Amino acid sequence: SGFRHVALFRWVEGTTVSQQEEVAARLSRLPGRIPQIRSYSLGTNAGVTPGGYDFAVVADFADRADYLVYRDHPDHRAVLDEVIKPLIGERAAIQYDL
Amino acid sequence: SGFRHVALFRWVEGTTVSQQEEVAARLSRLPGRIPQIRSYSLGTNAGVTPGGYDFAVVADFADRADYLVYRDHPDHRAVLDEVIKPLIGERAAIQYDL
């Protein structure tokens, strides 16, 4: 049981490695600040299959209420607004019951 | 450690519940046929956050070689060709090292 949030991102042309590292660094601090996060997995495209997105977040929660705490948490919103949104070319997301 | 494959789908307009159930049913048989699948999670959008995709597959493997066995396995390709591809409106995917 549980509740999963998945978000995939394709970065805009010209996004640098440094900017991508900043995204991962900022997001990786969230589990220490948002105790509702049960598990948090960040990934960069391994380059095995063509056409894939650039970056993935897979976050697991006890239930949808805990996901909503994460979604709307000010520390999460700050990372989105300050470092992620300016780099988004495409974004695909889903939430589902585990 | 390990290697993760994530695929999100948005179905074409007019896709029925029965067609979606057929996708999930066919995919759910793959772990019994492809032993390289370490864990396999299928999910339908919970309807909590607007704009999400309709369906998710999160598949974990020991390494990228095992993922490639899955990707190219004839039983997997048959599900893709016979029931998934005709329903795809949008697809987003990534593979990354765990």
N, CA and C atoms of all chains as a GROMACS GRO file, in nm:
protein
  588
    1SER      N    1   0.084  -0.120   0.000
    1SER     CA    2   0.000   0.000   0.000
    1SER      C    3   0.087   0.125   0.000
    2GLY      N    4   0.024   0.238  -0.027
    2GLY     CA    5   0.097   0.362  -0.037
    2GLY      C    6   0.048   0.440  -0.158
    3PHE      N    7   0.115   0.552  -0.181
    3PHE     CA    8   0.073   0.642  -0.288
    3PHE      C    9   0.198   0.696  -0.355
    4ARG      N   10   0.203   0.686  -0.489
    4ARG     CA   11   0.325   0.724  -0.562
    4ARG      C   12   0.302   0.843  -0.654
    5HIS      N   13   0.399   0.932  -0.653
    5HIS     CA   14   0.404   1.046  -0.746
    5HIS      C   15   0.523   1.026  -0.839
    6VAL      N   16   0.500   1.037  -0.969
    6VAL     CA   17   0.606   1.027  -1.069
    6VAL      C   18   0.605   1.152  -1.154
    7ALA      N   19   0.720   1.215  -1.171
    7ALA     CA   20   0.730   1.331  -1.261
    7ALA      C   21   0.854   1.314  -1.349
    8LEU      N   22   0.834   1.328  -1.480
    8LEU     CA   23   0.945   1.321  -1.576
    8LEU      C   24   0.960   1.458  -1.641
    9PHE      N   25   1.085   1.496  -1.664
    9PHE     CA   26   1.114   1.628  -1.720
    9PHE      C   27   1.206   1.616  -1.841
   10ARG      N   28   1.175   1.696  -1.942
   10ARG     CA   29   1.268   1.718  -2.051
   10ARG      C   30   1.312   1.864  -2.042
   11TRP      N   31   1.439   1.885  -2.028
   11TRP     CA   32   1.489   2.022  -2.008
   11TRP      C   33   1.495   2.100  -2.138
   12VAL      N   34   1.485   2.229  -2.126
   12VAL     CA   35   1.496   2.313  -2.245
   12VAL      C   36   1.637   2.305  -2.304
   13GLU      N   37   1.642   2.324  -2.434
   13GLU     CA   38   1.770   2.332  -2.505
   13GLU      C   39   1.861   2.431  -2.433
   14GLY      N   40   1.987   2.394  -2.415
   14GLY     CA   41   2.082   2.485  -2.353
   14GLY      C   42   2.096   2.468  -2.202
   15THR      N   43   2.014   2.381  -2.143
   15THR     CA   44   2.027   2.355  -1.999
   15THR      C   45   2.165   2.294  -1.973
   16THR      N   46   2.236   2.348  -1.874
   16THR     CA   47   2.372   2.303  -1.848
   16THR      C   48   2.375   2.189  -1.746
   17VAL      N   49   2.487   2.118  -1.742
   17VAL     CA   50   2.507   2.014  -1.641
   17VAL      C   51   2.498   2.075  -1.501
   18SER      N   52   2.553   2.194  -1.485
   18SER     CA   53   2.549   2.262  -1.356
   18SER      C   54   2.405   2.290  -1.312
   19GLN      N   55   2.322   2.332  -1.405
   19GLN     CA   56   2.181   2.356  -1.371
   19GLN      C   57   2.111   2.226  -1.332
   20GLN      N   58   2.143   2.118  -1.403
   20GLN     CA   59   2.082   1.989  -1.371
   20GLN      C   60   2.129   1.939  -1.234
   21GLU      N   61   2.255   1.965  -1.203
   21GLU     CA   62   2.307   1.926  -1.071
   21GLU      C   63   2.239   2.006  -0.960
   22GLU      N   64   2.209   2.132  -0.989
   22GLU     CA   65   2.141   2.216  -0.891
   22GLU      C   66   2.000   2.163  -0.864
   23VAL      N   67   1.930   2.122  -0.969
   23VAL     CA   68   1.797   2.062  -0.951
   23VAL      C   69   1.806   1.941  -0.858
   24ALA      N   70   1.899   1.850  -0.889
   24ALA     CA   71   1.910   1.727  -0.809
   24ALA      C   72   1.952   1.760  -0.665
   25ALA      N   73   2.043   1.855  -0.650
   25ALA     CA   74   2.090   1.890  -0.515
   25ALA      C   75   1.977   1.950  -0.432
   26ARG      N   76   1.903   2.041  -0.493
   26ARG     CA   77   1.793   2.106  -0.420
   26ARG      C   78   1.684   2.005  -0.384
   27LEU      N   79   1.647   1.919  -0.480
   27LEU     CA   80   1.543   1.819  -0.452
   27LEU      C   81   1.589   1.719  -0.346
   28SER      N   82   1.716   1.684  -0.349
   28SER     CA   83   1.763   1.580  -0.257
   28SER      C   84   1.760   1.624  -0.111
   29ARG      N   85   1.743   1.754  -0.089
   29ARG     CA   86   1.730   1.802   0.050
   29ARG      C   87   1.587   1.789   0.103
   30LEU      N   88   1.490   1.768   0.013
   30LEU     CA   89   1.350   1.770   0.057
   30LEU      C   90   1.312   1.658   0.154
   31PRO      N   91   1.364   1.534   0.135
   31PRO     CA   92   1.326   1.431   0.233
   31PRO      C   93   1.366   1.466   0.376
   32GLY      N   94   1.471   1.544   0.393
   32GLY     CA   95   1.510   1.587   0.528
   32GLY      C   96   1.421   1.695   0.585
   33ARG      N   97   1.342   1.757   0.499
   33ARG     CA   98   1.257   1.868   0.542
   33ARG      C   99   1.109   1.836   0.538
   34ILE      N  100   1.072   1.731   0.467
   34ILE     CA  101   0.931   1.695   0.452
   34ILE      C  102   0.916   1.550   0.497
   35PRO      N  103   0.885   1.528   0.625
   35PRO     CA  104   0.886   1.390   0.678
   35PRO      C  105   0.781   1.300   0.617
   36GLN      N  106   0.684   1.358   0.547
   36GLN     CA  107   0.582   1.276   0.480
   36GLN      C  108   0.640   1.195   0.362
   37ILE      N  109   0.760   1.233   0.313
   37ILE     CA  110   0.822   1.157   0.204
   37ILE      C  111   0.873   1.024   0.261
   38ARG      N  112   0.819   0.913   0.211
   38ARG     CA  113   0.860   0.781   0.260
   38ARG      C  114   0.983   0.733   0.182
   39SER      N  115   0.982   0.752   0.051
   39SER     CA  116   1.103   0.724  -0.027
   39SER      C  117   1.107   0.818  -0.146
   40TYR      N  118   1.230   0.850  -0.190
   40TYR     CA  119   1.249   0.956  -0.289
   40TYR      C  120   1.361   0.914  -0.381
   41SER      N  121   1.330   0.900  -0.510
   41SER     CA  122   1.426   0.852  -0.607
   41SER      C  123   1.439   0.953  -0.720
   42LEU      N  124   1.561   1.000  -0.742
   42LEU     CA  125   1.589   1.095  -0.850
   42LEU      C  126   1.678   1.026  -0.952
   43GLY      N  127   1.652   1.049  -1.082
   43GLY     CA  128   1.731   0.980  -1.182
   43GLY      C  129   1.754   1.062  -1.306
   44THR      N  130   1.872   1.046  -1.363
   44THR     CA  131   1.908   1.111  -1.488
   44THR      C  132   1.914   1.005  -1.598
   45ASN      N  133   1.860   1.040  -1.714
   45ASN     CA  134   1.850   0.944  -1.825
   45ASN      C  135   1.984   0.872  -1.850
   46ALA      N  136   1.978   0.739  -1.848
   46ALA     CA  137   2.099   0.657  -1.862
   46ALA      C  138   2.146   0.646  -2.007
   47GLY      N  139   2.065   0.694  -2.101
   47GLY     CA  140   2.108   0.695  -2.240
   47GLY      C  141   2.106   0.559  -2.308
   48VAL      N  142   2.017   0.471  -2.262
   48VAL     CA  143   2.012   0.337  -2.318
   48VAL      C  144   1.912   0.328  -2.434
   49THR      N  145   1.796   0.395  -2.418
   49THR     CA  146   1.691   0.389  -2.519
   49THR      C  147   1.662   0.530  -2.569
   50PRO      N  148   1.670   0.552  -2.700
   50PRO     CA  149   1.649   0.688  -2.754
   50PRO      C  150   1.510   0.743  -2.724
   51GLY      N  151   1.501   0.877  -2.716
   51GLY     CA  152   1.372   0.943  -2.705
   51GLY      C  153   1.324   0.965  -2.563
   52GLY      N  154   1.403   0.924  -2.467
   52GLY     CA  155   1.360   0.936  -2.328
   52GLY      C  156   1.365   1.078  -2.277
   53TYR      N  157   1.296   1.100  -2.164
   53TYR     CA  158   1.304   1.227  -2.094
   53TYR      C  159   1.441   1.238  -2.024
   54ASP      N  160   1.469   1.355  -1.969
   54ASP     CA  161   1.602   1.380  -1.912
   54ASP      C  162   1.614   1.346  -1.764
   55PHE      N  163   1.504   1.361  -1.689
   55PHE     CA  164   1.516   1.353  -1.543
   55PHE      C  165   1.385   1.301  -1.485
   56ALA      N  166   1.398   1.221  -1.379
   56ALA     CA  167   1.281   1.161  -1.316
   56ALA      C  168   1.281   1.182  -1.166
   57VAL      N  169   1.161   1.202  -1.111
   57VAL     CA  170   1.139   1.201  -0.966
   57VAL      C  171   1.031   1.095  -0.939
   58VAL      N  172   1.063   0.999  -0.853
   58VAL     CA  173   0.964   0.901  -0.808
   58VAL      C  174   0.958   0.912  -0.656
   59ALA      N  175   0.844   0.956  -0.606
   59ALA     CA  176   0.830   0.982  -0.462
   59ALA      C  177   0.714   0.900  -0.408
   60ASP      N  178   0.741   0.827  -0.299
   60ASP     CA  179   0.638   0.743  -0.239
   60ASP      C  180   0.596   0.798  -0.103
   61PHE      N  181   0.467   0.784  -0.075
   61PHE     CA  182   0.404   0.836   0.046
   61PHE      C  183   0.314   0.729   0.107
   62ALA      N  184   0.277   0.749   0.231
   62ALA     CA  185   0.186   0.654   0.295
   62ALA      C  186   0.047   0.661   0.229
   63ASP      N  187   0.006   0.781   0.192
   63ASP     CA  188  -0.127   0.799   0.133
   63ASP      C  189  -0.132   0.932   0.059
   64ARG      N  190  -0.246   0.957  -0.004
   64ARG     CA  191  -0.255   1.079  -0.088
   64ARG      C  192  -0.249   1.207  -0.005
   65ALA      N  193  -0.291   1.201   0.121
   65ALA     CA  194  -0.282   1.319   0.207
   65ALA      C  195  -0.135   1.359   0.226
   66ASP      N  196  -0.049   1.259   0.245
   66ASP     CA  197   0.093   1.290   0.262
   66ASP      C  198   0.154   1.342   0.132
   67TYR      N  199   0.109   1.289   0.017
   67TYR     CA  200   0.153   1.344  -0.111
   67TYR      C  201   0.115   1.492  -0.123
   68LEU      N  202  -0.005   1.525  -0.081
   68LEU     CA  203  -0.050   1.664  -0.092
   68LEU      C  204   0.033   1.757  -0.004
   69VAL      N  205   0.075   1.707   0.112
   69VAL     CA  206   0.165   1.787   0.196
   69VAL      C  207   0.294   1.819   0.119
   70TYR      N  208   0.349   1.717   0.052
   70TYR     CA  209   0.470   1.736  -0.030
   70TYR      C  210   0.442   1.832  -0.145
   71ARG      N  211   0.336   1.804  -0.220
   71ARG     CA  212   0.307   1.885  -0.339
   71ARG      C  213   0.301   2.034  -0.306
   72ASP      N  214   0.239   2.064  -0.193
   72ASP     CA  215   0.213   2.204  -0.160
   72ASP      C  216   0.311   2.261  -0.057
   73HIS      N  217   0.411   2.183  -0.020
   73HIS     CA  218   0.505   2.229   0.083
   73HIS      C  219   0.588   2.347   0.030
   74PRO      N  220   0.604   2.451   0.109
   74PRO     CA  221   0.678   2.569   0.061
   74PRO      C  222   0.821   2.540   0.018
   75ASP      N  223   0.889   2.446   0.083
   75ASP     CA  224   1.026   2.413   0.041
   75ASP      C  225   1.028   2.347  -0.097
   76HIS      N  226   0.925   2.266  -0.125
   76HIS     CA  227   0.912   2.204  -0.257
   76HIS      C  228   0.876   2.308  -0.362
   77ARG      N  229   0.780   2.392  -0.329
   77ARG     CA  230   0.739   2.497  -0.424
   77ARG      C  231   0.856   2.589  -0.457
   78ALA      N  232   0.941   2.614  -0.359
   78ALA     CA  233   1.057   2.702  -0.383
   78ALA      C  234   1.152   2.640  -0.484
   79VAL      N  235   1.178   2.509  -0.472
   79VAL     CA  236   1.265   2.443  -0.570
   79VAL      C  237   1.203   2.448  -0.709
   80LEU      N  238   1.072   2.423  -0.714
   80LEU     CA  239   1.003   2.428  -0.843
   80LEU      C  240   1.015   2.567  -0.905
   81ASP      N  241   0.982   2.668  -0.827
   81ASP     CA  242   0.979   2.803  -0.882
   81ASP      C  243   1.118   2.856  -0.915
   82GLU      N  244   1.215   2.825  -0.830
   82GLU     CA  245   1.347   2.888  -0.842
   82GLU      C  246   1.439   2.816  -0.941
   83VAL      N  247   1.433   2.683  -0.944
   83VAL     CA  248   1.530   2.615  -1.031
   83VAL      C  249   1.469   2.522  -1.137
   84ILE      N  250   1.351   2.467  -1.112
   84ILE     CA  251   1.298   2.370  -1.208
   84ILE      C  252   1.216   2.436  -1.319
   85LYS      N  253   1.118   2.518  -1.283
   85LYS     CA  254   1.027   2.571  -1.385
   85LYS      C  255   1.097   2.642  -1.500
   86PRO      N  256   1.204   2.720  -1.472
   86PRO     CA  257   1.269   2.787  -1.585
   86PRO      C  258   1.337   2.691  -1.684
   87LEU      N  259   1.356   2.566  -1.643
   87LEU     CA  260   1.428   2.470  -1.728
   87LEU      C  261   1.336   2.371  -1.799
   88ILE      N  262   1.205   2.377  -1.770
   88ILE     CA  263   1.114   2.275  -1.822
   88ILE      C  264   1.084   2.296  -1.970
   89GLY      N  265   1.120   2.194  -2.050
   89GLY     CA  266   1.076   2.189  -2.189
   89GLY      C  267   0.944   2.114  -2.196
   90GLU      N  268   0.943   1.993  -2.138
   90GLU     CA  269   0.822   1.913  -2.125
   90GLU      C  270   0.820   1.849  -1.988
   91ARG      N  271   0.700   1.826  -1.937
   91ARG     CA  272   0.683   1.759  -1.809
   91ARG      C  273   0.567   1.661  -1.821
   92ALA      N  274   0.587   1.541  -1.767
   92ALA     CA  275   0.482   1.440  -1.763
   92ALA      C  276   0.475   1.388  -1.621
   93ALA      N  277   0.354   1.377  -1.566
   93ALA     CA  278   0.342   1.334  -1.427
   93ALA      C  279   0.219   1.248  -1.406
   94ILE      N  280   0.222   1.171  -1.299
   94ILE     CA  281   0.107   1.090  -1.259
   94ILE      C  282   0.118   1.064  -1.109
   95GLN      N  283   0.003   1.042  -1.047
   95GLN     CA  284  -0.002   0.992  -0.910
   95GLN      C  285  -0.092   0.870  -0.911
   96TYR      N  286  -0.048   0.766  -0.839
   96TYR     CA  287  -0.132   0.645  -0.835
   96TYR      C  288  -0.116   0.570  -0.704
   97ASP      N  289  -0.220   0.494  -0.671
   97ASP     CA  290  -0.219   0.411  -0.551
   97ASP      C  291  -0.128   0.290  -0.572
   98LEU      N  292  -0.042   0.267  -0.476
   98LEU     CA  293   0.048   0.151  -0.484
   98LEU      C  294  -0.025   0.026  -0.433
   99SER      N  295   2.118  -0.023  -0.544
   99SER     CA  296   2.161  -0.037  -0.683
   99SER      C  297   2.049  -0.099  -0.766
  100GLY      N  298   2.066  -0.093  -0.895
  100GLY     CA  299   1.964  -0.145  -0.985
  100GLY      C  300   1.941  -0.047  -1.098
  101PHE      N  301   1.842  -0.077  -1.179
  101PHE     CA  302   1.816   0.003  -1.298
  101PHE      C  303   1.665   0.012  -1.315
  102ARG      N  304   1.615   0.134  -1.332
  102ARG     CA  305   1.469   0.156  -1.336
  102ARG      C  306   1.422   0.207  -1.472
  103HIS      N  307   1.312   0.152  -1.517
  103HIS     CA  308   1.243   0.199  -1.637
  103HIS      C  309   1.108   0.257  -1.595
  104VAL      N  310   1.078   0.379  -1.639
  104VAL     CA  311   0.949   0.443  -1.612
  104VAL      C  312   0.886   0.481  -1.745
  105ALA      N  313   0.759   0.446  -1.762
  105ALA     CA  314   0.686   0.488  -1.883
  105ALA      C  315   0.548   0.538  -1.841
  106LEU      N  316   0.514   0.658  -1.887
  106LEU     CA  317   0.383   0.717  -1.860
  106LEU      C  318   0.307   0.728  -1.993
  107PHE      N  319   0.178   0.702  -1.987
  107PHE     CA  320   0.095   0.704  -2.107
  107PHE      C  321  -0.026   0.794  -2.088
  108ARG      N  322  -0.059   0.867  -2.193
  108ARG     CA  323  -0.188   0.935  -2.201
  108ARG      C  324  -0.263   0.868  -2.316
  109TRP      N  325  -0.378   0.812  -2.285
  109TRP     CA  326  -0.454   0.738  -2.387
  109TRP      C  327  -0.527   0.832  -2.481
  110VAL      N  328  -0.550   0.782  -2.601
  110VAL     CA  329  -0.626   0.861  -2.698
  110VAL      C  330  -0.770   0.877  -2.650
  111GLU      N  331  -0.829   0.988  -2.693
  111GLU     CA  332  -0.971   1.014  -2.668
  111GLU      C  333  -1.053   0.891  -2.712
  112GLY      N  334  -1.147   0.852  -2.626
  112GLY     CA  335  -1.234   0.741  -2.661
  112GLY      C  336  -1.187   0.606  -2.610
  113THR      N  337  -1.068   0.603  -2.549
  113THR     CA  338  -1.020   0.477  -2.490
  113THR      C  339  -1.116   0.434  -2.380
  114THR      N  340  -1.158   0.308  -2.383
  114THR     CA  341  -1.257   0.260  -2.287
  114THR      C  342  -1.191   0.203  -2.161
  115VAL      N  343  -1.271   0.192  -2.056
  115VAL     CA  344  -1.222   0.128  -1.934
  115VAL      C  345  -1.179  -0.016  -1.964
  116SER      N  346  -1.256  -0.083  -2.047
  116SER     CA  347  -1.224  -0.222  -2.084
  116SER      C  348  -1.088  -0.232  -2.153
  117GLN      N  349  -1.059  -0.137  -2.241
  117GLN     CA  350  -0.928  -0.136  -2.307
  117GLN      C  351  -0.816  -0.112  -2.207
  118GLN      N  352  -0.840  -0.021  -2.112
  118GLN     CA  353  -0.738   0.006  -2.010
  118GLN      C  354  -0.716  -0.115  -1.921
  119GLU      N  355  -0.824  -0.186  -1.891
  119GLU     CA  356  -0.810  -0.307  -1.809
  119GLU      C  357  -0.732  -0.414  -1.884
  120GLU      N  358  -0.752  -0.420  -2.016
  120GLU     CA  359  -0.679  -0.517  -2.097
  120GLU      C  360  -0.529  -0.486  -2.095
  121VAL      N  361  -0.493  -0.358  -2.103
  121VAL     CA  362  -0.352  -0.319  -2.095
  121VAL      C  363  -0.293  -0.368  -1.962
  122ALA      N  364  -0.361  -0.337  -1.852
  122ALA     CA  365  -0.308  -0.374  -1.720
  122ALA      C  366  -0.300  -0.526  -1.705
  123ALA      N  367  -0.404  -0.595  -1.755
  123ALA     CA  368  -0.406  -0.741  -1.742
  123ALA      C  369  -0.292  -0.804  -1.821
  124ARG      N  370  -0.271  -0.757  -1.942
  124ARG     CA  371  -0.165  -0.814  -2.026
  124ARG      C  372  -0.027  -0.785  -1.968
  125LEU      N  373  -0.007  -0.661  -1.923
  125LEU     CA  374   0.123  -0.626  -1.865
  125LEU      C  375   0.150  -0.704  -1.736
  126SER      N  376   0.044  -0.724  -1.657
  126SER     CA  377   0.065  -0.787  -1.527
  126SER      C  378   0.110  -0.933  -1.538
  127ARG      N  379   0.097  -0.989  -1.657
  127ARG     CA  380   0.147  -1.128  -1.677
  127ARG      C  381   0.296  -1.132  -1.707
  128LEU      N  382   0.354  -1.017  -1.742
  128LEU     CA  383   0.495  -1.019  -1.787
  128LEU      C  384   0.594  -1.062  -1.679
  129PRO      N  385   0.576  -1.019  -1.552
  129PRO     CA  386   0.674  -1.065  -1.452
  129PRO      C  387   0.681  -1.217  -1.440
  130GLY      N  388   0.573  -1.286  -1.468
  130GLY     CA  389   0.575  -1.432  -1.464
  130GLY      C  390   0.646  -1.494  -1.583
  131ARG      N  391   0.666  -1.413  -1.687
  131ARG     CA  392   0.727  -1.465  -1.810
  131ARG      C  393   0.867  -1.413  -1.835
  132ILE      N  394   0.901  -1.302  -1.768
  132ILE     CA  395   1.032  -1.240  -1.790
  132ILE      C  396   1.101  -1.230  -1.654
  133PRO      N  397   1.180  -1.330  -1.619
  133PRO     CA  398   1.237  -1.334  -1.483
  133PRO      C  399   1.334  -1.220  -1.453
  134GLN      N  400   1.378  -1.149  -1.555
  134GLN     CA  401   1.467  -1.034  -1.531
  134GLN      C  402   1.395  -0.919  -1.463
  135ILE      N  403   1.262  -0.919  -1.461
  135ILE     CA  404   1.187  -0.814  -1.392
  135ILE      C  405   1.198  -0.837  -1.242
  136ARG      N  406   1.260  -0.741  -1.173
  136ARG     CA  407   1.277  -0.754  -1.028
  136ARG      C  408   1.152  -0.704  -0.954
  137SER      N  409   1.100  -0.590  -0.998
  137SER     CA  410   0.971  -0.544  -0.943
  137SER      C  411   0.898  -0.467  -1.051
  138TYR      N  412   0.764  -0.472  -1.045
  138TYR     CA  413   0.683  -0.420  -1.156
  138TYR      C  414   0.562  -0.353  -1.094
  139SER      N  415   0.546  -0.225  -1.119
  139SER     CA  416   0.438  -0.148  -1.060
  139SER      C  417   0.357  -0.081  -1.170
  140LEU      N  418   0.227  -0.109  -1.173
  140LEU     CA  419   0.137  -0.048  -1.271
  140LEU      C  420   0.040   0.043  -1.196
  141GLY      N  421   0.010   0.160  -1.254
  141GLY     CA  422  -0.078   0.251  -1.183
  141GLY      C  423  -0.167   0.332  -1.274
  142THR      N  424  -0.288   0.355  -1.230
  142THR     CA  425  -0.384   0.439  -1.301
  142THR      C  426  -0.400   0.570  -1.225
  143ASN      N  427  -0.405   0.679  -1.300
  143ASN     CA  428  -0.411   0.812  -1.238
  143ASN      C  429  -0.518   0.821  -1.130
  144ALA      N  430  -0.476   0.863  -1.012
  144ALA     CA  431  -0.564   0.868  -0.896
  144ALA      C  432  -0.657   0.990  -0.898
  145GLY      N  433  -0.633   1.082  -0.991
  145GLY     CA  434  -0.723   1.197  -1.004
  145GLY      C  435  -0.708   1.302  -0.896
  146VAL      N  436  -0.589   1.312  -0.840
  146VAL     CA  437  -0.567   1.408  -0.731
  146VAL      C  438  -0.519   1.543  -0.784
  147THR      N  439  -0.429   1.539  -0.884
  147THR     CA  440  -0.370   1.661  -0.937
  147THR      C  441  -0.401   1.670  -1.086
  148PRO      N  442  -0.462   1.780  -1.130
  148PRO     CA  443  -0.501   1.791  -1.272
  148PRO      C  444  -0.381   1.786  -1.366
  149GLY      N  445  -0.407   1.740  -1.489
  149GLY     CA  446  -0.305   1.745  -1.593
  149GLY      C  447  -0.217   1.623  -1.602
  150GLY      N  448  -0.241   1.526  -1.516
  150GLY     CA  449  -0.155   1.408  -1.515
  150GLY      C  450  -0.181   1.314  -1.630
  151TYR      N  451  -0.084   1.225  -1.652
  151TYR     CA  452  -0.101   1.119  -1.750
  151TYR      C  453  -0.199   1.015  -1.696
  152ASP      N  454  -0.237   0.918  -1.781
  152ASP     CA  455  -0.341   0.823  -1.744
  152ASP      C  456  -0.289   0.696  -1.677
  153PHE      N  457  -0.167   0.654  -1.715
  153PHE     CA  458  -0.122   0.521  -1.675
  153PHE      C  459   0.030   0.520  -1.663
  154ALA      N  460   0.078   0.444  -1.564
  154ALA     CA  461   0.222   0.439  -1.538
  154ALA      C  462   0.271   0.296  -1.527
  155VAL      N  463   0.393   0.273  -1.576
  155VAL     CA  464   0.466   0.149  -1.554
  155VAL      C  465   0.600   0.187  -1.492
  156VAL      N  466   0.630   0.130  -1.375
  156VAL     CA  467   0.762   0.148  -1.314
  156VAL      C  468   0.819   0.008  -1.294
  157ALA      N  469   0.928  -0.021  -1.366
  157ALA     CA  470   0.986  -0.156  -1.366
  157ALA      C  471   1.131  -0.148  -1.321
  158ASP      N  472   1.166  -0.231  -1.224
  158ASP     CA  473   1.304  -0.231  -1.173
  158ASP      C  474   1.375  -0.361  -1.210
  159PHE      N  475   1.503  -0.344  -1.240
  159PHE     CA  476   1.588  -0.454  -1.285
  159PHE      C  477   1.721  -0.450  -1.208
  160ALA      N  478   1.794  -0.561  -1.215
  160ALA     CA  479   1.925  -0.563  -1.149
  160ALA      C  480   2.021  -0.468  -1.220
  161ASP      N  481   2.011  -0.461  -1.352
  161ASP     CA  482   2.104  -0.376  -1.428
  161ASP      C  483   2.046  -0.348  -1.566
  162ARG      N  484   2.115  -0.270  -1.645
  162ARG     CA  485   2.060  -0.230  -1.774
  162ARG      C  486   2.049  -0.348  -1.871
  163ALA      N  487   2.135  -0.447  -1.856
  163ALA     CA  488   2.125  -0.565  -1.943
  163ALA      C  489   1.991  -0.636  -1.921
  164ASP      N  490   1.948  -0.645  -1.795
  164ASP     CA  491   1.819  -0.709  -1.767
  164ASP      C  492   1.703  -0.624  -1.819
  165TYR      N  493   1.716  -0.490  -1.810
  165TYR     CA  494   1.614  -0.403  -1.870
  165TYR      C  495   1.603  -0.428  -2.020
  166LEU      N  496   1.716  -0.444  -2.087
  166LEU     CA  497   1.713  -0.465  -2.232
  166LEU      C  498   1.646  -0.598  -2.269
  167VAL      N  499   1.664  -0.698  -2.183
  167VAL     CA  500   1.593  -0.825  -2.206
  167VAL      C  501   1.442  -0.800  -2.205
  168TYR      N  502   1.397  -0.723  -2.104
  168TYR     CA  503   1.254  -0.687  -2.095
  168TYR      C  504   1.209  -0.605  -2.215
  169ARG      N  505   1.284  -0.500  -2.246
  169ARG     CA  506   1.244  -0.409  -2.354
  169ARG      C  507   1.222  -0.485  -2.484
  170ASP      N  508   1.309  -0.580  -2.511
  170ASP     CA  509   1.308  -0.646  -2.641
  170ASP      C  510   1.242  -0.784  -2.636
  171HIS      N  511   1.188  -0.823  -2.522
  171HIS     CA  512   1.129  -0.956  -2.508
  171HIS      C  513   1.002  -0.968  -2.596
  172PRO      N  514   0.989  -1.079  -2.668
  172PRO     CA  515   0.873  -1.092  -2.759
  172PRO      C  516   0.738  -1.082  -2.689
  173ASP      N  517   0.728  -1.130  -2.564
  173ASP     CA  518   0.599  -1.119  -2.493
  173ASP      C  519   0.567  -0.973  -2.461
  174HIS      N  520   0.670  -0.894  -2.430
  174HIS     CA  521   0.650  -0.751  -2.406
  174HIS      C  522   0.615  -0.679  -2.535
  175ARG      N  523   0.689  -0.708  -2.639
  175ARG     CA  524   0.662  -0.643  -2.769
  175ARG      C  525   0.521  -0.675  -2.817
  176ALA      N  526   0.473  -0.796  -2.788
  176ALA     CA  527   0.338  -0.834  -2.831
  176ALA      C  528   0.233  -0.748  -2.760
  177VAL      N  529   0.251  -0.724  -2.629
  177VAL     CA  530   0.156  -0.638  -2.557
  177VAL      C  531   0.160  -0.497  -2.614
  178LEU      N  532   0.280  -0.448  -2.639
  178LEU     CA  533   0.294  -0.313  -2.696
  178LEU      C  534   0.222  -0.304  -2.830
  179ASP      N  535   0.250  -0.398  -2.918
  179ASP     CA  536   0.196  -0.390  -3.054
  179ASP      C  537   0.046  -0.416  -3.058
  180GLU      N  538   0.000  -0.510  -2.976
  180GLU     CA  539  -0.139  -0.555  -2.987
  180GLU      C  540  -0.236  -0.468  -2.909
  181VAL      N  541  -0.195  -0.420  -2.790
  181VAL     CA  542  -0.295  -0.347  -2.710
  181VAL      C  543  -0.255  -0.205  -2.670
  182ILE      N  544  -0.125  -0.177  -2.659
  182ILE     CA  545  -0.086  -0.044  -2.610
  182ILE      C  546  -0.072   0.058  -2.722
  183LYS      N  547   0.004   0.026  -2.825
  183LYS     CA  548   0.034   0.127  -2.927
  183LYS      C  549  -0.091   0.189  -2.990
  184PRO      N  550  -0.196   0.110  -3.017
  184PRO     CA  551  -0.315   0.173  -3.077
  184PRO      C  552  -0.384   0.275  -2.986
  185LEU      N  553  -0.352   0.272  -2.856
  185LEU     CA  554  -0.420   0.359  -2.760
  185LEU      C  555  -0.337   0.481  -2.719
  186ILE      N  556  -0.212   0.489  -2.765
  186ILE     CA  557  -0.122   0.593  -2.716
  186ILE      C  558  -0.155   0.730  -2.776
  187GLY      N  559  -0.189   0.825  -2.687
  187GLY     CA  560  -0.197   0.964  -2.727
  187GLY      C  561  -0.061   1.030  -2.707
  188GLU      N  562  -0.007   1.016  -2.585
  188GLU     CA  563   0.129   1.064  -2.555
  188GLU      C  564   0.198   0.960  -2.470
  189ARG      N  565   0.329   0.954  -2.482
  189ARG     CA  566   0.410   0.863  -2.403
  189ARG      C  567   0.536   0.937  -2.357
  190ALA      N  568   0.570   0.919  -2.230
  190ALA     CA  569   0.693   0.977  -2.175
  190ALA      C  570   0.765   0.866  -2.102
  191ALA      N  571   0.897   0.853  -2.125
  191ALA     CA  572   0.969   0.742  -2.061
  191ALA      C  573   1.110   0.785  -2.025
  192ILE      N  574   1.168   0.711  -1.931
  192ILE     CA  575   1.307   0.732  -1.892
  192ILE      C  576   1.359   0.602  -1.833
  193GLN      N  577   1.490   0.582  -1.843
  193GLN     CA  578   1.558   0.475  -1.771
  193GLN      C  579   1.673   0.540  -1.694
  194TYR      N  580   1.688   0.495  -1.568
  194TYR     CA  581   1.798   0.553  -1.488
  194TYR      C  582   1.853   0.454  -1.387
  195ASP      N  583   1.978   0.476  -1.350
  195ASP     CA  584   2.043   0.394  -1.249
  195ASP      C  585   1.987   0.425  -1.112
  196LEU      N  586   1.951   0.321  -1.037
  196LEU     CA  587   1.902   0.340  -0.901
  196LEU      C  588   2.020   0.353  -0.804
   0.00000   0.00000   0.00000
